[in-house]
C-alpha cells in the first residue's frame, strides 16, 4: 500500500523534443505541469505564422506525488522514454522547492522577448545581490541581480537545472533582501 505523499515539483527528461507530447499526456490526467514557451515566427507555404515553441527542449516540470509519477514511468504510460533529471553523483531525482518554481514560472511564463535561459554556471548567480520585485507585473519575484551582456538582469535559478534572466525591470522596483 502506498503512503500518502504530497505533490512536489520534479523535472522529467524526454528525448527527440517530445516534451509537448508528454505534457499533453500529463495534462489529460489533470496533472499540473509546466514548459516555458516562446513565440516563434515561421514561414510555411509563403505565409507567416506565429507559433508557440518550448524555450527548453526535452524537459518537463511536473507537480505530483513521487509514488504516482513512479507508477506512470514504470507502466510506460508515455509514448516515449521519460526519466527523472537526477542530482549530481546521485540516483535521487531533483526536487524543486515550491517558492523557486513559483519564481521561475512567473518569469518564464510571461512570454517576453527579453528572456535569456542559461544552462551553465548557475551557481555563480548566488554571489550577487538577492532582490525582490516590489511593483509591476513581476511583483513578489525573488532573484539575483547579475550583469549579462552589458545589462543588469534579474536572474531566477532552479539550482542544478536551469536559470532564466529577465531585463527591463526598473531599479526603483527592486528591493534588496538581506
Secondary structure, 3 states (H helix, E strand, C coil): CCCCCCCEEEEEECCCCCHHHHHHHHHHCCCEEECCEEEEEEEECCEEEEEEEECCCCEEEEEECHHHHHHHHHCCCCCCCCEECECCCCCCECEECHHHHHHHHHHHCCCCCCEEEECCCHHHHHHCCEEEECCCCCCCCEEEEEEECCEEEEEEEECCCEEEEECCCCHHHEEECC
